[in-house]
Amino acid sequence: WLEDDVRLTPAVADWVKAQIMVTDASLDTLPGKDVLAARMKKLFDYERFGLPEKAGGHYFFTKNDGLQNQSVLYVRKGLTGKDRILIDPNTWAKDGATALDSWVPSKNGKLLAYSIQDGGSDWRTIKVLDTATGTILTDEIKWAKFTNISWVGNDGFLYSRFAEPKEGAAFQQLNYNQTIYYHKIGTPQSQDKAIYATPDKPEYGHSAQVTHDGKWALITTSQGTDEKYELHIMPLGKKPTWKPVPLVNGLEHEWQLVDGMGNKLWFVTNKDAARLKVVSVDVGGKAPAFTDIVPERAETLTRAQIVGERLILSYIKDAKSMAMMTNLAGGPATEISLNAIGTASGFSGTPGDPETFYGFSSFNQPGAVYRFDSRTGQSTAFAEPKLSFNPADYEIEQVFYPSKDGTKIPMFIVHKKGLDLSKGAPTLLYGYGGFNISQTPTYSATRMAWLQSGGIFALANLRGGGEYGKPWHDAGRLMNKQNVFDDFAAAGEYLIAKGISAKGKLAIEG
């Protein structure tokens, strides 16, 4: 009965309230709680920036002044223009439970489609605004879920939705028969055109992407959470026929669209490459064949983007970020300097435009945003937060410890420089190990409060994640799931055996 929706079942709401009362009554007795709370509040109070999206000479990005419940969407004309607020979701609801989910400007930057999430639900409502005036148009899309928003020119966009649920069943309805629709700006949702569905396989999910040059729409089909996809393409033009053409049949491998130029498409795939590679395909012929562009490396490839005349490749090397750059044919690879152990994200771009942006963060460094020129290979700061502490005061070490079966598992250990470890220090050990998700160095204000208090933070990169590609993921799932818990237990044993922590001083989280 606890699986019933808390908003619809009073017994569930009462149970939750009772647990909160029990928990708070215990936590309120802890010494130092008020000191930690004040420390956390101060550490949360720093500017946070999202990665800019460029369209029509304008830059769209989110910014949080520090203690805002939600980040605000801004637009700036040119790199040096004045920032202007487009959407402030903090004004939407008194309880703060209505959120700005995603947003995508049209190709010319004149319109912006955005999705709204309410009360933590997976359902989304999509709306459109005029970026010059901030005026919200009459367009409104209901019952979208697990969806991209992908513009077709400047007149409409593709999105994914389910059928409207029956009265009172919005949070119980199964995710069957997801359909991709085309919405034309200025028309009601009732006139949206269904362009792709698989009624014979109702459990399949579908998403759509449009190449930057607007020539092709890619339909990606999946089932469940496995990263195994089927691909169809649709040629676009002034009057699309919306006829899907199979490109990859069967849910067997991972495929990520990089981008397209003319009839050539680039993908990241794990087909015949456990740690992934970049391939291309010419879809202009009758029998498209994939060609290797950037072969598999020892590091795990997570993403590739075309920026100007270059491919920018994001890798994970022993659970930390590494970035490379090649020409569009996969030619000589050069490493992009990131200067520290951490996590880099972004590098989104457009063929023909050398400008891109990336974010960088680490355990001791909140996210900063950098502008990168793919012609020169130079990075410059776009937005860096002002901090109440010095990142150089904290030490980040990476170790490799043996699990129960002898497998070497990477683990990050973070603490104040000069911390007394003679008797072992209080240590918070975190692990996840699932769904091909890589745990990389990122900043957390609550963890920094722990570090400032003299604690140690350790992050173990358990099997089941994506740190070393598909083999690492498979080694921690299904019949191999026990490896995840063995890896986690071994991390704690290592911390105690090495005197980093001690019995009675180790807490776990995951």
Secondary structure, DSSP 8 states (H G I E B T S, - for coil): -TTS-TTT-HHHHHHHHHHHHHHHHHHTTSTTHHHHHHHHHHHH-S-EE---EEETTEEEEEEE-SS-SS-EEEEEESTTS-EEEEE-GGGS-TTS-EEEEEEEE-TTSSEEEEEEEETT-SEEEEEEEETTT--EEEEEEEEEES---EEETTTEEEEEE-----TT-TTT------EEEEEETTS-GGG-EEEE--TTSTT-EEEEEE-TTSSEEEEEEE-TTS--EEEEEEE-SSS-----EEEEEEEEE-EEEEEEETTEEEEEE-TT-TT-EEEEEETTSSS--EEEEE---SSEEEEEEEEBTEEEEEEEETTEEEEEEEETT--S-EEE---SSSEEEEEEEEBTEEEEEEEEEETTEEEEEEEEETTTTEEEEEE----SS-GGGEEEEEEEEE-TTS-EEEEEEEEETT---TT---EEEE----TT--------HHHHHHHHTT-EEEEE--TTSSTTHHHHHHTTSGGGTHHHHHHHHHHHHHHHHTTSS-TTSEEEE-
